[in-house]
Amino acid sequence: MRVILCNTYEELSKNAAKLVASQICLKPNCVLGLATGATPIGMYEELVRLYNAGEIDFKDVVTFNLDEYYPISPDNPQSYHYFMNQHLCGRVNLAPENVHILNGETDDPETECDAFDALIESCDGIDLQILGIGRNGHIGFNEPDDALNTSTHITDLTESTIEANARFFDSIESVPKQALTMGIATILKSRKIILLANGKEKHDAVSQLLTEEIDTEVPATMLKVHPDVVLICDREAYGDVD
């Protein structure tokens, strides 16, 4: 695993955007796996800046989002549909038909998830997957457990994840208790993975990722089996891992 250690969140965001932009320039019709949450916002801001400067073009890019709350409507300001439109999709020339986000209103989550994986396969897989890391080591909404789901699936959120995400909602009671998420195998099939981590609250998760054996109780450790992972983190998240 390659580590890019940054002094500031701005530096982290620019380094991540540079790698995504390089992927787009290398393969204009590339397939990107996208993440939500607070950490990638700066990266999306930088990608929008690069787009406005004429340095990258999203016209032929295809995207798949990692996850979505369940149940939630796409026009809910806390949905990941809304998030992506606010921070990237509504600000660059991504074709709407090339943007794929799990349907948080589906009546049949299992069929929705199976179709999502099939669609990724039909696009020849994900070229570059962006990930964040939860305080408890989750990636996507793959929460710590005795065993982890391999494919895209519906999952219950842990109390720690609900508490961490409550800051985005009016109250902790309004946070959905479930989510639809890519599974570990779906994520690991990506050709390249960028993992973003910033802030001291992510230090324990980053430390476990870098120093511990693979453990389903720390889902991010599954990334150890992937041949091309880049961790981009700030010094607060990295701490004294060495």
N, C-alpha and C positions, 0 to 999 in steps of 0.2 A: 504494500500500500504506500503510495507516494503521499507525503504531507507537505502542504504549502502553508507555512506559518505566517500570519499577517499581524501587523501592529494595530490595525484599526478595522472597524466594520466596513468602512469605505474601501479599504484596500482589499478586504475579503470579497466584497461585492464586485469590484472591478476585475479581480483575478478570475472569479467564477464566470462573469460575463465574457471575458476574453476567451475562455475555453469554449463556451457555447457559440460565440461568434466564429471562432475558428472552425468548429464543426459545420456550421451553416455555410461558410465560405468553401470548405472542402467538399461538401455534399449539399447543394442547394435544396434538394428534396429529402433531406434527412428527417428521421423520426426522433422527436425529442420526448422524453418523459419528464413531466413538470411537477414541481412540488409547491405547496402553499405554506401558510404560516408566516411569522414575522421575519424569519431569517432570510428567505430569498427575495424579499421586497427590494432591497438595494440592488441586487443582481438584475431584476426586471427593470428597474429605473435606468440602469446603465445600458441594458439592451435596447430600451426605447430611445435613449440618447444616440446610440450607435446607428439605429434605424433612421432617426431624423437627420443624422449627419450623412446619410447615404452610404454607410459603410457595410451594412448588412441588409438583406432582403428576405422577408418571411413568406414571399408569395407561394413557394412550393413546399414549405416546411409543413410537416404533419406533427401534431402533438397529442399526447395521451397524459391525462392527469393521474397522479397516484391514487387519489382517494376523494371521497365526498361523504359528508355527514348523511345519516339516515335516521328518520325521514327529514327532508328539508326541500323547500322549493328553490328553483334556480334563481328566482328574483329576491330571495331572502338575502339581505346584506351580509349575513354570516356564512352563506353558502360558498363553496369553492368555485362554482360557476360565476358568481358575482365577483369574487376575489380576482379570478383570472381576467375577467373583462375589465376590471378597474386598473389592474396593474400591468397587463400585457396585451391580451387579445383585442381589446377595444382601442388600442393605441398604436398598433402596427398593422401591416397588411396580411395578417394570417387569414386564409380563406376559411369562412365559417364551417364549411364541410370538412375541413382538415383538422378541426379542433374537437377532441373527444374527451368528455368528462362524464363520469358515471352518473346515472340518473337517480337523484335522491328521492324522487317521488314514485319510483317504480312499484308496481304491485307484486312483482315477481323478482326479488333480488337475486335469486340463484340464476335465473335465465339471463338477467342483465349482466351479471358477472361473467358467466360463460361466454356470452356474446362479445364482451369487452376483450377477453383473452383471445378469442377467435379473430377479432378485428386486428389486434396487434400482430398476430401471426400472419394475417393476410397482407400486412404491410412489411413483411420480412423482418419483424422485430424492431426493438428500440435501439437506435444508434447511441444515444447519450441520455442517461437517466440522472436527473437531479434529485437529491435526497436531502432532507433535514434529519435531525436526530432528536428524539424526545428525551426528556430528563430521565426517564426510566429505560432508555436505550431503544425505544420503539423506532421503526422506520416505516413510513406510510402509517397505517394504523395497525401494524402487526405488533400487538402488545406482548409483553412477557408472559410466557405460559410453559407448561410442560412439553407441549408440542406446537409447532407452527404450521399454519395452512400454506400450501404451496401456491395455489392459484388465486385469482381474484375472488373475493368472498365478502360476506357480511360478517361483522365482528362486533362484540361488545367492547365498549371503551372502559378502561380501568378508571378507578376513582382519581388517581394521580393525573391522568390525561384530561379527565373532565375538569379537574381543578385548574390545571395549567391553561386550558382553553377558555375558562370562564371569563377571563379578562376581555374576550372578544364579544361576549354576550351581555344582555341586561342583567342576568343573574345566573348563578350556577345551575338553578333549576331549569333554565331555558337551553342549556347545552344538550344536544342530542346524546342519547346514551349508546347509540350504535353508529357504525359507519360502513361504507363499502370501500374496500381497499385492494390494491394489487397485493398478491401474495408474494412470499419470499422467492419462489422459483420464477415467477413472472419478472420480478425485479432483477434477479441474478442472470436472466437471459439477455439483459441489456449488454451491448458490446463494451460500453464504457460507463462508469458511474462516478459522479461527483457528489461528495457528501459535504454539506455545509454545517458548521457549528460555531456559534459565537456566544460569549457571555459565560460568567463563572457558573451559572446554573446548569450549564452543559458539561462542566468539567468531569464530573463523575462518570457520565456516559461515555465521553471521549476516552477517558483513562481506561475504562473497562474494555472498550473496543480495541485499544492498542496493546493492552497488557494481558488480558485474560484469554482463556481458551474459548472456543466456540460453545455457546450456551444459549439455549432457547429462552432463558430468563433474561438475556440481554440480546434481543433480536438483531441489533446492529452487528454483533460479532459474526453473524452469518456472512457478512461481506468479506471475511477473511478468505473465503474459498474462491472469490472472483479474481481473475487475473489483471484487471485494469480498474483500480479504484483510486481516486484522488480525494484526499481529505483536505479541505480548505477551512482553516479555523484561525481564530484570533488567540492571543496569548492567554487570555482569561480562560477560554475553553480548554486550551492545551495544558496550561499549568506547568507542573514539574514532572510530566510523564517520563522524561528521560531519567 
